[in-house]
Amino acid sequence: MNTNAPSPFGRLSDPLELAQALIRCPSVTPADAGALGVLEEALTGLGFSCKRLSFGDPDSQGPDALVENLYARIGVDRPNFCFAGHTDVVPPGAIESWDNDPFAGITRNGILHGRGASDMKGSIAAFVAACSRFLVGSRPYGSISLLITGDEEKDARNGTIRVLDWMKRHDEHIDACLVGEPTNPQRLGDMMKIGRRGSVNATLVVEGTQGHVAYPELADNPIPRLIALLSSLLAEAPDDGTDHFQPSNLEVTSVDVGNSVTNVIPDSARACFNVRYSPAHSPASLEKWLRERLDLASAGTYRLELQWSGPAFLTEPGRLTEVVSRAVADVTGRQPEASTSGGTSDARFIQSVCPVVEFGGVGKTMHQVNEHIQIEDLRALADVYEQVLGLFFETEGGVGSDRSGRARNAT
């Protein structure tokens, strides 16, 4: 296998040109805009077998819109180590607010600029660079795969979760996974994620009776009752957290009555809130906690609607966390904090099939105007991923593999 053969992305062992090529695809979620084609071409050149998986309704513009995904694998044996991520990006906002075209992939003063540079096209290019280096002259004892979706930044209905269903139906297994989300707050090597809090979005509605403000006895104002319900929910945290998780947190995100005048009592009041919850709660126990407090505070009826984004999970400290931690420390000289902070990611789906850890670039500019990544960090990220492969197959390979994790006399 000649990983240094001519490529439209230059030498794949260096992630920079592939990262630029990916950024130049304006893949604002859920549009693909050619990003997965760029990635597939690179991986096919390395010997990966690639499968494009499309889910959703091609005529829909809503949550069930068509989404393109890619599953690529080299090798047929287990263990199967998987790199996971997404090529879709959030909208750039006002283009004139950017110093550079957000989809030009410009480099300047040691920095790669563009939407997705941090979150997370840079990580995907680093995946490929690491595989390119690791596969030189041999194959691992086992398999390497990439699970890449175009549906992480929005509804996540037709992306990773659907690919995992497809894998289950086709007897396709992954044994360990590294997700390339930008996990580091300030410097590469600061932090890796070994779990995530669960998330639920809630809508709380209280009905009343509309009336004139001068005749409150003829109306039923729902606003005081809504305030009482919210006060009850905010009076205490749902739990005290766990060894690896901070206490669950409830944040009110909106309160609305749709009232544009000052002399009318509204007929309903609505509030929205989000709970990021620790493994101290399951979805069932958290719903029970919410409803018990609402029932205690309610002087009438209310309606509570819940939309669950994903459960809380923890990858218990073990071999995978040790492999990633050691690789990060070896490359960056920093011992990463094993954290469960932040929002959700597609790791919430993958954790149901195998251990999963997240490690990627510095996230300070993700989703912001002038998103970027230091080129030095991009290349170091590829070094980390290459080291992860070496350490994983060193410990998993067993008989038939040398100390590098590559199978002897591979063809």
C-alpha positions in Angstrom: 0.0 0.0 0.0 1.5 3.3 -1.1 0.0 6.0 1.1 2.4 8.6 -0.5 0.9 8.1 -4.0 -0.3 11.3 -5.8 -3.5 12.5 -4.2 -5.7 15.6 -4.9 -5.1 16.3 -1.2 -1.3 16.1 -1.2 0.3 13.7 1.2 -2.5 12.2 3.3 0.0 11.8 6.2 -0.3 15.6 6.7 -3.9 16.5 7.6 -3.7 20.1 6.4 -4.7 19.8 2.7 -7.5 17.4 3.4 -8.8 19.7 6.1 -8.8 22.6 3.6 -10.6 20.4 1.0 -13.3 19.5 3.6 -13.8 23.1 4.7 -14.2 24.2 1.1 -17.4 22.0 1.0 -20.1 24.3 2.5 -21.8 21.4 4.3 -24.2 23.4 6.4 -26.3 20.8 8.2 -27.9 18.7 6.8 -26.4 19.4 3.3 -23.4 17.3 2.3 -22.0 19.7 -0.4 -19.5 17.1 -1.5 -17.7 16.7 1.9 -18.3 12.9 2.1 -17.1 12.5 -1.4 -13.9 14.2 -0.6 -13.4 12.0 2.4 -14.4 8.8 0.6 -11.9 9.5 -2.2 -9.1 9.9 0.4 -10.1 6.7 2.3 -10.5 4.6 -0.8 -6.9 5.5 -1.7 -5.8 4.1 1.6 -7.5 0.8 1.0 -10.7 1.4 3.0 -13.9 -0.2 1.9 -16.5 2.7 1.9 -20.3 2.5 2.2 -22.4 5.6 1.7 -25.6 5.4 3.7 -28.5 7.7 3.0 -31.4 8.1 5.4 -34.4 10.4 5.5 -36.9 11.9 3.0 -35.3 13.6 0.0 -38.4 15.8 -0.4 -38.4 17.0 3.2 -36.8 20.2 4.4 -37.6 19.5 8.1 -36.3 17.2 10.8 -36.6 14.1 8.5 -34.6 15.6 5.6 -32.3 13.3 3.7 -28.9 12.9 5.3 -25.7 11.4 3.8 -23.4 9.3 6.0 -20.3 7.3 5.4 -19.0 4.1 7.0 -15.5 3.1 6.0 -13.5 0.0 7.2 -10.2 -1.6 6.5 -9.8 -5.1 7.8 -12.3 -7.8 8.5 -11.2 -9.1 11.9 -11.9 -7.8 15.4 -11.2 -5.7 17.4 -12.6 -2.9 15.2 -11.4 0.5 16.4 -13.6 3.3 15.1 -13.0 7.0 14.6 -16.4 8.9 14.6 -17.3 12.4 13.7 -19.4 14.7 11.5 -18.8 16.7 8.3 -21.9 18.9 8.8 -21.3 22.4 10.2 -23.5 25.1 11.7 -24.4 28.1 9.5 -21.7 30.8 9.2 -24.0 33.7 10.0 -23.3 37.0 8.3 -20.4 36.4 5.9 -19.3 40.0 6.1 -18.6 39.5 9.8 -15.8 37.0 8.9 -12.2 38.1 8.3 -12.0 35.5 5.5 -14.5 33.5 3.4 -15.7 30.9 5.9 -15.6 28.2 3.2 -12.2 29.1 1.6 -10.0 27.1 4.0 -7.4 29.9 4.1 -4.2 29.5 6.0 -2.4 32.6 7.5 0.2 32.9 10.2 0.1 29.3 11.2 -3.7 29.2 11.4 -6.3 27.3 9.3 -9.4 29.4 9.1 -13.0 28.3 8.2 -16.3 26.9 9.3 -15.6 23.4 10.6 -11.8 23.9 11.2 -12.4 23.3 14.9 -15.8 21.5 14.8 -14.8 19.1 13.4 -13.4 18.8 9.9 -9.9 19.3 11.3 -10.3 16.2 13.4 -11.6 14.1 10.5 -8.5 15.1 8.4 -6.4 14.1 11.4 -8.2 10.7 11.5 -7.2 10.1 7.9 -3.6 11.3 8.4 -3.2 8.9 11.4 -4.6 6.0 9.4 -2.3 6.8 6.5 0.8 6.7 8.7 -0.3 3.7 10.7 -1.1 1.6 7.7 2.2 2.1 5.9 3.5 -1.4 4.9 1.1 -3.4 7.0 -2.4 -3.9 8.4 -3.4 -3.9 12.1 -4.4 -7.1 13.8 -8.1 -6.3 13.6 -9.8 -3.4 11.8 -10.0 0.4 11.7 -13.2 2.1 10.7 -14.6 5.6 10.4 -18.3 6.5 11.1 -18.9 9.9 9.7 -22.3 11.6 9.6 -23.8 14.7 8.1 -26.4 15.1 10.8 -24.9 16.0 14.1 -25.3 19.7 14.3 -29.1 19.7 14.0 -31.7 16.9 14.6 -29.4 13.8 14.7 -32.3 11.7 13.4 -30.8 10.3 10.3 -27.2 10.2 11.1 -25.2 8.2 13.6 -28.2 6.6 15.2 -29.4 5.3 11.9 -25.9 4.1 10.9 -25.7 2.1 14.1 -29.0 0.5 13.3 -27.7 -0.4 9.9 -24.6 -1.9 11.4 -26.6 -4.0 13.8 -28.7 -5.4 10.9 -25.5 -6.2 9.0 -23.7 -7.9 11.8 -21.1 -5.0 11.8 -19.4 -4.5 15.2 -17.2 -1.8 16.6 -15.3 -2.5 19.8 -13.9 0.9 20.8 -14.5 4.4 19.5 -12.9 7.8 19.6 -15.0 10.8 18.7 -13.1 13.9 17.4 -15.2 16.6 19.0 -13.2 19.7 20.1 -12.8 18.8 23.8 -10.0 21.2 24.8 -10.9 24.5 26.5 -7.6 26.3 26.0 -4.7 24.1 24.9 -4.4 20.8 23.1 -4.0 18.1 25.7 -6.1 19.8 28.5 -9.2 17.6 28.4 -10.8 14.5 27.0 -14.4 13.5 27.5 -15.2 10.1 29.2 -19.0 10.8 29.4 -21.7 13.3 28.8 -24.6 14.6 30.8 -28.1 13.6 29.5 -30.3 16.3 28.1 -34.0 16.9 28.0 -35.9 19.9 26.6 -39.2 20.7 28.4 -42.2 22.8 27.6 -44.5 23.7 30.5 -47.9 25.2 29.8 -50.5 26.6 32.1 -54.0 27.4 30.8 -56.2 30.2 32.1 -59.1 32.4 31.0 -58.6 35.6 29.1 -60.1 38.7 30.4 -59.8 42.5 31.0 -57.2 43.5 33.6 -59.7 45.8 35.3 -62.0 42.8 36.0 -59.7 40.0 37.2 -62.6 38.3 38.9 -63.9 37.4 35.4 -60.6 36.0 34.3 -58.0 33.4 35.4 -54.5 34.7 35.0 -52.1 31.7 34.3 -48.9 33.7 34.8 -48.7 33.6 38.7 -49.3 29.8 38.6 -46.5 29.4 36.0 -44.2 31.5 38.1 -45.0 29.3 41.1 -44.3 26.1 39.1 -40.9 27.4 37.9 -40.0 28.5 41.4 -40.6 25.0 42.7 -38.4 23.5 40.0 -35.6 26.0 40.6 -35.7 25.7 44.4 -33.2 22.8 44.5 -31.0 20.8 42.1 -32.3 17.5 41.0 -29.3 15.7 42.6 -25.9 16.2 44.0 -24.0 14.7 41.1 -21.7 11.7 41.1 -18.0 11.0 41.3 -17.5 12.0 37.7 -20.5 14.4 37.1 -21.5 17.8 38.5 -25.0 18.1 39.8 -27.8 18.1 37.3 -28.8 21.6 36.2 -32.1 23.1 35.1 -32.1 26.3 33.1 -35.2 28.2 32.0 -34.7 29.3 28.4 -37.9 31.2 27.7 -41.2 32.4 29.2 -43.9 33.5 26.8 -47.6 34.6 26.9 -47.8 36.0 23.4 -49.4 39.2 24.8 -48.9 42.4 22.8 -51.2 44.6 24.9 -51.3 45.8 28.5 -55.0 45.6 29.3 -55.6 41.9 28.6 -55.0 38.9 30.9 -53.7 36.1 28.7 -55.4 32.8 28.4 -52.2 30.7 28.6 -48.6 31.0 29.7 -45.7 28.9 28.5 -42.1 28.3 29.7 -39.3 26.2 28.2 -36.4 24.8 30.1 -33.6 22.4 29.6 -32.1 19.9 32.1 -28.6 18.6 31.8 -28.6 15.6 34.1 -26.1 13.3 35.6 -26.3 9.5 35.8 -27.8 10.0 39.3 -31.0 10.1 37.2 -32.5 8.0 34.4 -35.0 9.6 32.1 -37.8 7.9 34.1 -36.5 9.1 37.5 -35.9 12.6 36.2 -39.5 12.9 34.8 -40.8 11.6 38.2 -38.7 14.3 40.0 -40.1 17.0 37.7 -43.7 16.0 38.0 -43.6 15.5 41.8 -42.4 19.1 42.2 -44.9 20.5 39.8 -47.7 18.6 41.4 -46.8 20.0 44.8 -46.7 23.6 43.6 -49.7 23.4 41.3 -52.9 25.2 42.2 -54.5 23.9 39.0 -53.7 21.9 35.9 -50.6 22.2 33.8 -49.1 20.4 30.8 -45.5 19.2 30.6 -44.0 18.0 27.4 -40.5 16.4 27.3 -38.2 15.9 24.4 -35.2 13.6 25.3 -31.9 14.3 23.4 -29.9 11.5 24.9 -29.1 9.7 28.2 -26.3 10.5 30.6 -23.4 8.0 30.2 -20.0 7.3 31.5 -17.2 5.3 30.0 -15.7 3.8 33.1 -11.9 4.4 33.5 -10.3 1.4 31.8 -8.1 0.4 28.9 -9.6 2.8 26.3 -9.5 5.8 28.6 -5.9 4.8 29.5 -4.9 4.5 25.8 -6.2 7.9 24.9 -4.9 9.6 28.0 -1.4 8.1 27.4 -1.4 9.1 23.7 -2.4 12.6 24.6 0.3 12.9 27.3 3.0 11.4 25.0 2.3 13.9 22.2 1.4 17.1 24.1 3.2 16.6 27.4 -0.1 17.3 29.2 -2.1 14.8 31.2 -5.7 15.4 30.0 -8.5 15.9 32.5 -11.1 13.1 32.2 -14.2 15.3 32.0 -18.0 14.9 31.5 -18.7 18.6 31.1 -20.2 20.4 28.1 -23.1 19.6 25.8 -24.1 16.5 24.0 -22.5 14.7 21.0 -23.0 11.6 18.9 -21.1 9.7 21.6 -24.4 9.5 23.4 -25.5 7.0 20.7 -22.2 5.1 20.3 -21.9 4.4 24.0 -24.7 1.9 23.7 -22.6 -0.4 21.5 -19.0 0.1 22.8 -16.8 2.1 25.0 -16.3 5.7 23.7 -14.0 8.6 24.5 -13.9 12.0 22.9 -10.7 13.9 22.1 -10.3 16.7 19.5 -8.9 20.2 19.1 -9.3 23.4 21.0 -13.0 24.5 21.1 -12.7 28.2 21.8 -13.9 29.2 18.3 -16.4 26.5 17.5 -19.7 27.8 16.2 -18.2 31.3 16.2 -17.4 33.9 13.6 -13.7 33.4 12.5 -13.6 29.7 13.6 -10.1 28.4 13.2 -7.5 25.9 14.4 -3.8 26.2 14.9 -2.0 24.2 12.2 0.5 23.0 14.8 -2.5 21.7 16.8 -4.0 20.0 13.7 -0.8 18.1 13.1 -0.4 17.2 16.7 -3.9 15.9 16.7 -3.0 13.5 13.9 0.0 12.5 16.0 -2.3 11.7 19.0 -4.6 9.6 16.8 -1.7 7.7 15.3 -0.4 7.0 18.8 -3.9 5.9 19.9 -3.9 3.3 17.1 -0.5 2.0 18.1 -1.3 1.7 21.8 -4.8 0.2 21.1 -3.5 -2.5 18.8 -0.5 -3.1 21.0 -2.8 -4.0 23.9 -5.5 -5.6 21.8 -3.4 -7.4 19.2 -2.2 -10.4 21.1 -0.6 -13.3 19.2 0.3 -12.3 15.7 1.0 -8.7 16.2 4.3 -6.9 16.9 4.7 -4.1 19.5 3.4 -1.5 17.1 0.0 -3.3 16.8 0.6 -4.2 13.1 0.2 -7.7 12.0 3.4 -9.4 11.0 4.0 -10.2 7.3 0.8 -8.4 6.4 0.1 -8.1 2.7 
